[in-house]
Amino acid sequence: MPNTASSEQRSEKTTGFRLFRPILAGATLRERLIACLGALAGITLTGLICGWFFGEGPHIPLIVAPMGASAVLIFAVPASPLAQPWSVIGGNTISAFMGVLAAHLIPDPVIAIGVGVSLAIAAMSLTRCLHPPGGAAALTALIGGPAVTSAGFLFPLFPVCLNSVILVALGVAFHKISKRNYPHVATAAPVNTHKTADLPAPLRVGIKPEDVDAALVALNETLDIDRADLDRLLRQVELHAIVRSHGDLACAEVMSRDVVTVRLDSSAQRAKELLIAHNIRTLPVVNEAGRLAGTLGLREMTLHGEVKITQVMREARTAKPDEPVISLVEALTDGHTHAVVIVDDDRNILGIITQTDLLATLMRLLSVKAFAAPELVSS
């Protein structure tokens, strides 16, 4: 009994504590501080710009209240589909128009506020610009007072649309300076680089798009994440689970150490000779200090003819010697990368792992698992 009671008490404490914990995935203190700074700049400058254009006074609202909620989305969760430029501008503007329309058509204010918000949700859904602050924009059009009422159907344009456009523009500029991705563009799904009807190698096994669709149907919930981002997230989870399960084998144990390289100032002909002579598909390029500058492939050399190495070399895919070799699966199955160069912190080349090396390693891991299985069963 005492143990049961203590367990229940711990459970209650944990539950109570979690009520005050943010449930947003990926939220860190640094990200929140950046969001605060962005909202400070965005809202302040939006008000200043609107004041500069239209002047100040009680008859002209410089900035409407829903912009505060829009700022939370733009600066705190810029990857959310609800925070994208069209969602912000279209959602706020269209919703404000629905609110004004309801105010003009329905004399009873209590019924009008309900109809206005419901019309806003319907209009945003149909125009693919669902934005939660849009509901507040519709309400503002209905209960905003004399300044809003006198503006009539101009209110959705000035100041709602103008506020939204300025806030989005400031959001784009702020995220560019802070090196964050906004507007958010979902990573494109892998394509078959051989231009055949087969699916790319990473999509032939593991999680499939129809699995994601089936899971969404089973959950019966709407998630605040792009469908393509969700698919990419699940694949990354799958990869991390594999690395965790088989991450005891490091790149340093698998890599080839006698790496064939070419100097940055060498001729294209010399690079071709090395690729053919050593029967390799990826040739690391080193600078004068002997550090990795990029990579070359026979395909690049063949397509571009007699050109300088600097004109055709590609950015090298790299890894550290202590990284799990299994973590290179994603890179070496993307249809483009044939080898990953293992480097130290100064980009000195320590080794190289090719697709052949990875395949041999995977076979070894499977063999170890097969031999270990009978022992596990007997125990």
C-alpha positions as CSV (number, residue, x, y, z in Angstrom):
1,M,0.0,0.0,0.0
2,P,2.7,2.6,0.8
3,N,4.4,2.0,-2.5
4,T,1.1,2.4,-4.4
5,A,0.4,5.6,-2.6
6,S,3.8,7.0,-3.4
7,S,3.5,6.0,-7.0
8,E,0.1,7.8,-7.2
9,Q,1.5,10.9,-5.6
10,R,4.4,10.9,-8.0
11,S,2.0,10.5,-10.9
12,E,-0.1,13.4,-9.7
13,K,3.0,15.6,-9.3
14,T,4.2,14.7,-12.7
15,T,0.8,15.4,-14.3
16,G,0.5,18.7,-12.5
17,F,4.0,19.7,-13.5
18,R,3.4,18.8,-17.1
19,L,0.4,21.2,-17.2
20,F,2.9,24.0,-17.1
21,R,5.4,22.6,-19.6
22,P,5.4,23.6,-23.2
23,I,4.3,20.8,-25.5
24,L,5.7,22.4,-28.7
25,A,8.2,20.0,-30.3
26,G,11.7,21.4,-30.8
27,A,11.1,24.5,-28.5
28,T,14.3,25.5,-26.8
29,L,15.2,28.5,-24.7
30,R,17.3,30.0,-27.5
31,E,14.4,29.6,-30.0
32,R,12.0,31.3,-27.6
33,L,14.4,34.2,-27.0
34,I,14.8,34.7,-30.8
35,A,11.0,34.7,-31.1
36,C,10.7,37.4,-28.4
37,L,13.3,39.5,-30.2
38,G,11.5,39.0,-33.5
39,A,8.1,39.9,-32.1
40,L,9.5,43.0,-30.5
41,A,11.0,44.2,-33.8
42,G,8.0,43.1,-35.9
43,I,5.2,44.6,-33.8
44,T,7.0,47.8,-33.1
45,L,8.1,48.5,-36.6
46,T,4.6,47.6,-38.0
47,G,3.1,50.2,-35.7
48,L,5.7,52.8,-36.6
49,I,5.3,52.2,-40.3
50,C,1.5,52.4,-40.2
51,G,1.8,55.6,-38.1
52,W,4.2,57.1,-40.5
53,F,1.8,56.4,-43.4
54,F,-1.5,57.4,-41.9
55,G,-0.7,59.5,-38.9
56,E,-1.8,58.9,-35.4
57,G,-5.1,59.5,-33.7
58,P,-8.1,57.7,-32.1
59,H,-9.9,57.6,-35.4
60,I,-7.1,55.4,-37.0
61,P,-6.0,52.2,-35.3
62,L,-2.3,51.9,-36.1
63,I,-2.3,48.1,-35.6
64,V,-5.1,45.7,-34.8
65,A,-5.0,43.2,-31.9
66,P,-4.8,40.0,-34.0
67,M,-1.4,41.1,-35.2
68,G,-0.1,40.1,-31.7
69,A,-1.3,36.5,-32.2
70,S,0.1,36.5,-35.8
71,A,3.5,37.6,-34.4
72,V,3.5,34.6,-32.1
73,L,3.1,32.3,-35.1
74,I,5.5,34.1,-37.4
75,F,8.3,34.4,-34.9
76,A,7.8,31.4,-32.5
77,V,6.6,28.7,-34.9
78,P,7.7,29.8,-38.4
79,A,7.5,26.3,-39.8
80,S,3.8,26.0,-39.0
81,P,1.5,25.9,-42.0
82,L,-0.7,28.4,-40.0
83,A,2.2,30.9,-40.0
84,Q,3.0,31.1,-43.7
85,P,2.7,34.4,-45.6
86,W,-0.6,33.5,-47.4
87,S,-2.1,32.2,-44.1
88,V,-1.2,35.4,-42.3
89,I,-2.2,37.9,-45.0
90,G,-5.1,36.0,-46.5
91,G,-6.4,34.7,-43.2
92,N,-6.5,38.0,-41.4
93,T,-7.9,40.0,-44.4
94,I,-10.6,37.5,-45.4
95,S,-11.7,37.0,-41.8
96,A,-11.9,40.7,-41.3
97,F,-14.1,41.0,-44.4
98,M,-16.3,38.2,-43.1
99,G,-16.7,40.0,-39.8
100,V,-17.7,43.3,-41.6
101,L,-20.1,41.4,-43.7
102,A,-21.8,39.8,-40.7
103,A,-22.0,43.1,-39.0
104,H,-23.8,44.6,-42.0
105,L,-26.2,41.7,-42.6
106,I,-27.1,40.7,-39.0
107,P,-28.5,43.3,-36.6
108,D,-28.3,41.2,-33.5
109,P,-24.6,41.6,-32.3
110,V,-24.6,38.3,-30.3
111,I,-25.6,36.3,-33.4
112,A,-23.4,38.4,-35.6
113,I,-20.2,37.6,-33.7
114,G,-20.9,33.8,-33.9
115,V,-21.7,34.0,-37.6
116,G,-18.7,36.2,-38.3
117,V,-16.2,33.8,-36.8
118,S,-17.8,30.7,-38.3
119,L,-17.8,32.4,-41.7
120,A,-14.1,33.3,-41.2
121,I,-13.2,29.7,-40.5
122,A,-15.1,28.5,-43.6
123,A,-13.6,31.2,-45.9
124,M,-10.1,30.5,-44.6
125,S,-10.5,26.8,-45.1
126,L,-11.8,27.2,-48.7
127,T,-9.0,29.6,-49.6
128,R,-6.3,27.5,-47.9
129,C,-5.2,30.3,-45.5
130,L,-6.3,29.0,-42.1
131,H,-4.8,31.3,-39.5
132,P,-6.0,31.3,-35.9
133,P,-5.7,35.1,-35.4
134,G,-8.2,35.4,-38.3
135,G,-11.0,34.6,-35.8
136,A,-9.8,37.5,-33.7
137,A,-9.8,39.7,-36.9
138,A,-13.4,38.8,-37.6
139,L,-14.4,39.7,-34.0
140,T,-12.5,43.0,-34.2
141,A,-14.5,43.9,-37.2
142,L,-17.7,43.3,-35.2
143,I,-16.8,44.8,-31.8
144,G,-13.9,47.1,-32.6
145,G,-15.8,50.3,-31.7
146,P,-16.5,53.5,-33.7
147,A,-13.2,53.6,-35.5
148,V,-13.7,50.2,-37.0
149,T,-17.4,50.7,-37.7
150,S,-16.8,53.9,-39.5
151,A,-14.2,52.3,-41.8
152,G,-16.7,49.8,-43.0
153,F,-15.5,47.5,-45.8
154,L,-12.2,49.4,-45.9
155,F,-11.2,48.0,-42.5
156,P,-10.1,44.6,-43.9
157,L,-7.7,46.5,-46.2
158,F,-6.6,49.3,-43.9
159,P,-5.3,48.5,-41.4
160,V,-5.7,44.7,-41.3
161,C,-4.2,43.7,-44.7
162,L,-1.6,46.4,-44.5
163,N,-0.6,45.3,-41.0
164,S,-0.4,41.7,-42.1
165,V,1.8,42.5,-45.2
166,I,4.2,44.6,-43.2
167,L,4.4,42.0,-40.4
168,V,5.1,39.2,-42.9
169,A,7.7,41.3,-44.7
170,L,9.5,42.0,-41.4
171,G,9.2,38.3,-40.5
172,V,10.9,37.3,-43.7
173,A,13.7,39.8,-43.2
174,F,14.2,38.8,-39.5
175,H,14.3,35.1,-40.2
176,K,16.8,35.7,-43.0
177,I,19.1,37.6,-40.7
178,S,18.7,35.0,-38.0
179,K,19.3,32.2,-40.6
180,R,15.9,30.5,-40.1
181,N,13.7,29.0,-42.7
182,Y,10.8,31.4,-43.4
183,P,8.7,31.1,-45.5
184,H,8.9,27.5,-44.7
185,V,9.5,25.2,-47.7
186,A,9.0,21.5,-47.1
187,T,12.0,19.4,-48.3
188,A,11.1,17.8,-51.6
189,A,10.8,14.0,-51.6
190,P,13.7,12.1,-53.1
191,V,13.5,11.6,-56.8
192,N,14.9,8.8,-58.9
193,T,18.1,10.3,-60.3
194,H,18.3,7.5,-63.0
195,K,15.0,8.8,-64.6
196,T,13.2,5.5,-64.4
197,A,9.8,4.6,-63.1
198,D,11.2,3.0,-59.9
199,L,10.9,4.8,-56.6
200,P,14.2,6.2,-55.2
201,A,16.0,3.7,-53.0
202,P,15.2,5.4,-49.6
203,L,11.4,5.2,-50.4
204,R,11.3,1.5,-51.4
205,V,11.6,0.2,-47.8
206,G,10.5,1.5,-44.4
207,I,7.8,4.1,-43.9
208,K,5.8,4.9,-47.0
209,P,3.5,7.8,-47.8
210,E,0.4,5.6,-47.5
211,D,1.5,4.6,-44.0
212,V,1.5,8.3,-43.0
213,D,-1.9,8.8,-44.5
214,A,-3.3,5.7,-42.7
215,A,-1.8,6.9,-39.4
216,L,-3.4,10.3,-39.7
217,V,-6.8,8.7,-40.4
218,A,-6.4,6.4,-37.4
219,L,-5.5,9.3,-35.1
220,N,-8.5,11.3,-36.4
221,E,-6.8,14.6,-35.5
222,T,-5.5,17.7,-37.4
223,L,-1.8,18.2,-36.7
224,D,-0.1,21.6,-37.0
225,I,2.6,20.3,-39.4
226,D,2.9,20.1,-43.1
227,R,2.2,16.6,-44.6
228,A,5.7,16.5,-46.3
229,D,7.4,17.6,-43.1
230,L,5.6,14.9,-41.1
231,D,6.8,12.3,-43.6
232,R,10.4,13.6,-43.4
233,L,10.2,13.7,-39.6
234,L,9.1,10.0,-39.4
235,R,11.9,8.9,-41.7
236,Q,14.4,10.8,-39.6
237,V,13.0,9.1,-36.5
238,E,13.4,5.8,-38.2
239,L,17.0,6.6,-39.1
240,H,17.8,7.6,-35.5
241,A,16.3,4.5,-34.2
242,I,18.5,2.4,-36.5
243,V,21.6,4.4,-35.5
244,R,20.7,3.9,-31.8
245,S,20.3,0.2,-32.3
246,H,23.5,-0.3,-34.4
247,G,25.5,2.7,-33.5
248,D,28.4,0.9,-31.9
249,L,30.4,0.7,-35.1
250,A,32.2,4.0,-35.8
251,C,33.3,5.4,-39.2
252,A,36.9,5.1,-38.2
253,E,36.6,1.3,-38.0
254,V,35.2,1.1,-41.6
255,M,36.8,3.9,-43.6
256,S,39.5,3.4,-46.2
257,R,42.6,5.3,-45.0
258,D,44.7,5.3,-48.1
259,V,42.6,8.0,-49.9
260,V,43.3,9.0,-53.5
261,T,43.1,12.8,-53.8
262,V,43.7,15.5,-56.4
263,R,45.1,19.0,-55.8
264,L,42.9,22.0,-56.5
265,D,45.4,23.4,-59.1
266,S,45.7,20.1,-61.0
267,S,44.4,19.7,-64.5
268,A,41.1,18.1,-65.4
269,Q,42.9,15.5,-67.3
270,R,44.9,14.5,-64.2
271,A,41.6,14.1,-62.3
272,K,40.2,11.8,-65.0
273,E,43.3,9.7,-65.0
274,L,43.1,9.2,-61.2
275,L,39.4,8.3,-61.4
276,I,40.0,5.7,-64.1
277,A,43.3,4.3,-62.8
278,H,41.9,3.6,-59.3
279,N,38.4,2.7,-60.5
280,I,36.7,5.1,-58.1
281,R,33.6,7.2,-58.5
282,T,34.5,10.0,-56.1
283,L,37.8,11.9,-56.0
284,P,38.4,14.3,-53.0
285,V,39.9,17.6,-54.0
286,V,42.4,19.2,-51.6
287,N,43.7,22.8,-51.4
288,E,47.3,24.0,-51.0
289,A,47.2,23.2,-47.2
290,G,46.1,19.6,-47.9
291,R,42.6,20.2,-46.6
292,L,39.3,19.1,-48.2
293,A,37.9,21.6,-50.7
294,G,35.3,19.4,-52.5
295,T,34.8,16.3,-54.6
296,L,34.9,15.3,-58.2
297,G,33.2,12.5,-60.1
298,L,33.8,11.0,-63.5
299,R,30.4,12.1,-64.6
300,E,31.1,15.8,-63.9
301,M,34.4,15.6,-65.7
302,T,32.8,13.9,-68.8
303,L,29.9,16.3,-69.1
304,H,32.0,19.5,-68.9
305,G,35.0,18.5,-70.9
306,E,38.3,20.3,-70.4
307,V,37.6,22.7,-67.6
308,K,39.2,23.8,-64.4
309,I,38.6,21.6,-61.3
310,T,37.2,24.5,-59.4
311,Q,34.4,24.9,-62.0
312,V,33.0,21.4,-61.7
313,M,33.8,20.2,-58.2
314,R,30.9,19.7,-55.8
315,E,30.6,20.3,-52.0
316,A,31.8,17.2,-50.2
317,R,29.6,15.1,-47.9
318,T,31.6,14.7,-44.7
319,A,31.5,12.9,-41.4
320,K,33.6,12.7,-38.3
321,P,35.5,9.5,-37.4
322,D,33.6,8.9,-34.2
323,E,30.1,9.1,-35.9
324,P,28.2,5.8,-36.3
325,V,28.8,4.4,-39.8
326,I,25.1,3.5,-39.9
327,S,24.3,7.2,-39.9
328,L,25.7,7.5,-43.4
329,V,22.9,5.4,-44.9
330,E,20.8,8.5,-45.7
331,A,23.6,10.2,-47.5
332,L,24.9,7.2,-49.5
333,T,21.4,6.3,-50.7
334,D,20.3,9.7,-51.9
335,G,21.1,8.9,-55.6
336,H,23.8,11.5,-55.8
337,T,26.4,10.7,-53.2
338,H,28.8,7.8,-53.8
339,A,31.2,8.4,-51.0
340,V,31.5,10.3,-47.7
341,V,34.8,11.8,-46.7
342,I,35.9,11.4,-43.1
343,V,37.6,14.5,-41.8
344,D,38.8,16.1,-38.5
345,D,37.8,19.5,-37.2
346,D,40.3,21.2,-39.6
347,R,38.9,19.3,-42.6
348,N,42.1,17.2,-42.9
349,I,41.1,14.0,-44.7
350,L,41.3,10.9,-42.4
351,G,39.5,8.4,-44.7
352,I,36.6,7.8,-47.0
353,I,33.6,5.5,-46.9
354,T,32.0,4.5,-50.2
355,Q,28.7,2.8,-50.9
356,T,30.6,-0.5,-51.2
357,D,32.0,0.0,-47.8
358,L,28.6,0.7,-46.3
359,L,27.1,-2.4,-48.0
360,A,29.8,-4.6,-46.6
361,T,29.2,-3.1,-43.2
362,L,25.5,-3.7,-43.3
363,M,26.1,-7.3,-44.3
364,R,28.4,-7.7,-41.3
365,L,25.8,-6.3,-39.0
366,L,23.2,-8.6,-40.4
367,S,25.5,-11.6,-40.0
368,V,26.3,-10.7,-36.4
369,K,22.5,-10.4,-35.7
370,A,21.8,-13.8,-37.4
371,F,24.5,-15.6,-35.4
372,A,23.4,-14.0,-32.1
373,A,19.7,-14.8,-32.6
374,P,19.9,-18.6,-31.7
375,E,21.7,-17.7,-28.5
376,L,19.0,-15.2,-27.5
377,V,16.3,-17.8,-28.2
378,S,18.0,-20.5,-26.2
379,S,18.6,-18.2,-23.2
